[in-house]
């Protein structure tokens, strides 16, 4: 069991969405310190103010562009100086462009892969050695159901999230081989109704998850040392159907019956 009580928690993308909600839950669970990394300074300031007003937990906000390795290194040093060792690292920051692949600019591809895949590795690299040395720690990586099943207008996003799943699995096995007690949990949620996926439409068969539900279940998965947490529960069946059905049948099942391949047709995303 991984407890949040009296622990130092670091959450990337912590100023809004499920990152902010997970911070609120961690504060209620009496974490000693919560460090929030986010690129949006105004949202970060507001979140720190809100959480500090209602919790005894120490809240630290730090503006960090996680696509920049040097900023990650500098922020990691600041975190160590202000709060000491990080006990639970929540790699939550992510972005989505929502275009057909040929419409992406090279800059969009680079930034999407940096934020959604490489950043998690660089951030974890900063904190993992100390966790291994202390024989204690937990890493939560937020991937996506898009890391299990491709989708039109999500090619680059899916590529980054597939990378997160493969890396998380390998990292977990490395900890096991090294006999390290450091835990790794990978979350693969379907759409969550935050501003990040504004405009997305889904069928009743696979409902869009409410942010509060997602945050609560993901935190519970960490507490119970779950290897994976998939949202909603029907997402657990995707790998089975993908494994047993011919690919064209699977496309019909997911695309025609579940209508997943049309979910991004009216995507708008965040407007600011």
PLY file of the C-alpha trace (Angstrom):
ply
format ascii 1.0
element vertex 272
property float x
property float y
property float z
element edge 271
property int vertex1
property int vertex2
end_header
0.00 0.00 0.00
1.25 3.49 -0.90
0.03 6.09 1.57
-0.21 9.81 0.85
-0.17 10.67 4.55
2.88 12.75 5.51
4.41 12.24 2.05
5.84 14.65 -0.50
3.92 14.52 -3.78
4.93 16.05 -7.11
2.26 16.48 -9.79
3.00 17.74 -13.29
0.18 19.56 -15.03
-1.10 20.22 -11.53
-2.79 23.58 -12.04
-5.93 22.31 -13.75
-7.95 19.27 -14.77
-7.34 15.97 -13.04
-3.91 17.18 -11.92
-5.55 19.79 -9.71
-8.17 17.32 -8.53
-5.53 14.77 -7.59
-3.72 17.48 -5.64
-6.94 18.24 -3.74
-7.34 14.55 -2.87
-3.71 14.26 -1.79
-4.18 17.29 0.46
-7.28 15.71 2.05
-5.20 12.61 2.66
-2.79 14.82 4.61
0.23 14.78 2.36
2.95 16.85 4.00
3.94 18.72 0.83
2.47 18.91 -2.66
4.60 20.35 -5.44
2.72 21.43 -8.55
4.47 21.89 -11.88
2.60 23.65 -14.67
3.37 25.93 -17.60
0.36 28.19 -16.92
1.53 30.65 -14.27
-1.84 32.30 -13.60
-3.63 28.94 -13.20
-0.77 27.72 -11.02
-0.96 30.76 -8.74
-4.72 30.38 -8.38
-4.51 26.66 -7.60
-1.78 27.18 -5.00
-3.89 29.92 -3.40
-7.01 27.74 -3.31
-5.29 24.67 -1.92
-3.27 26.64 0.64
-6.45 28.24 1.98
-8.18 24.95 2.68
-5.41 22.52 3.59
-2.71 22.18 6.21
-0.51 20.63 3.54
2.35 22.76 2.25
1.61 23.69 -1.37
4.43 24.72 -3.71
3.85 25.93 -7.25
6.63 26.02 -9.82
6.27 27.13 -13.45
7.94 24.46 -15.57
7.83 23.72 -19.29
8.28 19.95 -19.16
9.27 19.85 -22.83
12.53 21.56 -21.79
15.01 19.16 -20.14
17.02 21.99 -18.57
13.88 23.38 -16.94
13.13 19.91 -15.60
16.61 19.62 -14.09
16.42 23.07 -12.51
12.92 22.47 -11.12
13.98 19.10 -9.69
16.78 20.83 -7.79
14.37 23.43 -6.47
11.98 20.70 -5.37
14.76 18.93 -3.45
15.81 22.18 -1.78
12.30 23.23 -0.77
10.70 19.89 0.09
13.34 17.17 0.24
12.86 13.76 -1.42
9.75 13.16 -3.51
7.79 10.11 -2.35
5.10 9.95 -5.05
5.68 11.31 -8.55
2.58 11.84 -10.69
3.47 12.36 -14.36
0.21 13.95 -15.48
1.07 16.79 -17.87
-0.09 16.25 -21.45
-1.24 18.03 -24.59
-3.32 17.09 -27.63
-3.39 18.84 -31.01
-6.31 17.03 -32.64
-5.42 17.10 -36.35
-4.91 14.60 -39.10
-1.24 13.67 -39.16
-0.47 15.44 -42.45
-1.86 18.67 -40.99
0.64 18.71 -38.10
3.61 21.03 -38.24
7.02 19.63 -37.35
6.96 21.86 -34.26
3.65 20.35 -33.12
5.01 16.83 -33.53
8.16 17.64 -31.57
6.34 19.36 -28.73
3.62 16.71 -28.46
6.16 13.89 -28.21
8.28 15.89 -25.78
5.41 16.64 -23.39
3.49 13.36 -23.71
6.39 10.90 -23.74
9.94 12.18 -23.27
9.10 14.51 -20.37
7.86 11.63 -18.21
11.17 9.83 -18.68
13.33 12.89 -18.00
11.33 13.82 -14.90
11.41 10.29 -13.54
15.15 10.11 -14.23
15.60 13.04 -11.84
13.75 11.40 -8.94
14.04 7.64 -9.42
17.67 7.13 -8.26
16.86 8.63 -4.85
13.73 6.47 -4.59
15.79 3.35 -5.33
18.40 4.39 -2.77
15.74 5.08 -0.11
13.95 1.83 -1.01
10.69 3.74 -1.19
8.67 5.56 -3.81
5.83 5.39 -6.29
5.64 6.60 -9.89
2.27 7.18 -11.53
2.28 7.68 -15.29
-0.86 9.02 -16.96
-1.11 7.41 -20.39
-4.37 6.94 -22.29
-6.62 4.38 -23.91
-5.26 5.98 -27.09
-2.03 4.23 -26.17
-3.83 0.93 -26.75
-6.00 1.75 -29.78
-5.25 4.23 -32.55
-7.76 6.90 -33.53
-8.13 9.43 -36.36
-6.89 12.94 -35.46
-4.89 11.47 -32.56
-1.92 9.90 -34.35
0.82 11.91 -32.63
-1.00 11.88 -29.28
-1.45 8.11 -29.56
2.24 7.68 -30.43
3.28 9.43 -27.23
0.82 7.50 -25.09
1.86 4.14 -26.59
5.42 5.07 -25.64
4.34 5.76 -22.06
2.74 2.33 -21.72
5.78 0.51 -23.08
8.17 2.52 -20.94
6.04 2.10 -17.80
5.90 -1.66 -18.32
9.66 -1.88 -18.81
10.32 0.37 -15.81
8.09 -1.78 -13.61
9.93 -4.92 -14.71
13.29 -3.25 -14.07
12.26 -2.44 -10.50
11.17 -6.06 -10.08
14.44 -7.39 -11.48
16.44 -5.07 -9.23
14.27 -6.15 -6.28
13.45 -2.53 -5.63
10.25 -1.72 -3.71
9.64 1.35 -5.91
6.17 0.97 -7.43
4.98 1.91 -10.93
1.34 2.49 -11.88
0.16 3.29 -15.40
-3.25 4.91 -15.97
-4.93 4.46 -19.35
-8.17 6.46 -19.23
-10.55 6.99 -22.12
-11.71 10.59 -22.58
-12.08 12.67 -19.43
-14.44 15.65 -19.57
-11.84 18.39 -19.05
-11.04 21.33 -21.30
-8.26 19.34 -22.89
-10.81 17.27 -24.83
-13.54 19.86 -25.34
-15.83 18.99 -28.25
-15.21 15.24 -28.12
-18.32 13.08 -28.58
-18.65 9.46 -27.48
-21.29 6.73 -27.57
-23.18 5.62 -24.49
-21.32 2.30 -24.68
-18.06 3.98 -23.69
-18.99 6.97 -21.54
-16.70 9.94 -21.06
-15.38 9.89 -17.51
-16.03 12.76 -15.11
-12.80 14.37 -13.85
-13.67 13.82 -10.19
-14.26 10.11 -10.79
-11.01 9.77 -12.74
-8.94 11.54 -10.10
-10.44 9.52 -7.25
-9.96 6.16 -8.95
-6.42 6.94 -10.09
-5.36 7.99 -6.59
-6.98 4.83 -5.19
-4.98 2.77 -7.70
-1.76 4.28 -6.37
-2.80 3.58 -2.80
-3.43 -0.07 -3.67
-0.23 -0.42 -5.73
-2.17 -1.27 -8.88
-0.06 -1.91 -11.98
-2.73 -0.45 -14.29
-5.90 1.55 -13.90
-8.19 1.77 -16.93
-11.23 4.07 -17.19
-14.06 3.29 -17.73
-14.04 -0.43 -17.00
-14.90 -1.39 -20.59
-11.38 -0.24 -21.55
-10.08 -3.42 -19.88
-11.64 -5.40 -22.75
-9.89 -3.56 -25.59
-6.70 -5.58 -25.52
-8.68 -8.83 -25.48
-10.75 -7.90 -28.53
-7.71 -6.52 -30.32
-5.91 -9.80 -29.67
-8.65 -12.18 -30.80
-10.30 -10.30 -33.69
-8.81 -9.87 -37.18
-7.77 -6.22 -37.49
-10.52 -5.32 -40.00
-13.14 -6.88 -37.71
-11.68 -4.96 -34.79
-11.94 -1.75 -36.83
-15.62 -2.50 -37.47
-16.22 -3.29 -33.79
-14.48 -0.17 -32.47
-15.22 2.17 -35.36
-18.77 1.24 -36.38
-20.28 -0.27 -33.24
-18.53 1.78 -30.54
-18.05 4.80 -32.86
-14.63 5.52 -31.36
-13.17 6.58 -34.72
-15.63 9.50 -34.91
-15.04 10.85 -31.41
-12.60 13.56 -32.52
-14.73 14.87 -35.41
-15.94 17.91 -33.43
-12.88 18.31 -31.21
-12.00 21.88 -30.26
-9.75 21.47 -27.23
-8.80 24.30 -24.94
-9.41 27.75 -26.37
-6.67 29.33 -24.29
0 1
1 2
2 3
3 4
4 5
5 6
6 7
7 8
8 9
9 10
10 11
11 12
12 13
13 14
14 15
15 16
16 17
17 18
18 19
19 20
20 21
21 22
22 23
23 24
24 25
25 26
26 27
27 28
28 29
29 30
30 31
31 32
32 33
33 34
34 35
35 36
36 37
37 38
38 39
39 40
40 41
41 42
42 43
43 44
44 45
45 46
46 47
47 48
48 49
49 50
50 51
51 52
52 53
53 54
54 55
55 56
56 57
57 58
58 59
59 60
60 61
61 62
62 63
63 64
64 65
65 66
66 67
67 68
68 69
69 70
70 71
71 72
72 73
73 74
74 75
75 76
76 77
77 78
78 79
79 80
80 81
81 82
82 83
83 84
84 85
85 86
86 87
87 88
88 89
89 90
90 91
91 92
92 93
93 94
94 95
95 96
96 97
97 98
98 99
99 100
100 101
101 102
102 103
103 104
104 105
105 106
106 107
107 108
108 109
109 110
110 111
111 112
112 113
113 114
114 115
115 116
116 117
117 118
118 119
119 120
120 121
121 122
122 123
123 124
124 125
125 126
126 127
127 128
128 129
129 130
130 131
131 132
132 133
133 134
134 135
135 136
136 137
137 138
138 139
139 140
140 141
141 142
142 143
143 144
144 145
145 146
146 147
147 148
148 149
149 150
150 151
151 152
152 153
153 154
154 155
155 156
156 157
157 158
158 159
159 160
160 161
161 162
162 163
163 164
164 165
165 166
166 167
167 168
168 169
169 170
170 171
171 172
172 173
173 174
174 175
175 176
176 177
177 178
178 179
179 180
180 181
181 182
182 183
183 184
184 185
185 186
186 187
187 188
188 189
189 190
190 191
191 192
192 193
193 194
194 195
195 196
196 197
197 198
198 199
199 200
200 201
201 202
202 203
203 204
204 205
205 206
206 207
207 208
208 209
209 210
210 211
211 212
212 213
213 214
214 215
215 216
216 217
217 218
218 219
219 220
220 221
221 222
222 223
223 224
224 225
225 226
226 227
227 228
228 229
229 230
230 231
231 232
232 233
233 234
234 235
235 236
236 237
237 238
238 239
239 240
240 241
241 242
242 243
243 244
244 245
245 246
246 247
247 248
248 249
249 250
250 251
251 252
252 253
253 254
254 255
255 256
256 257
257 258
258 259
259 260
260 261
261 262
262 263
263 264
264 265
265 266
266 267
267 268
268 269
269 270
270 271
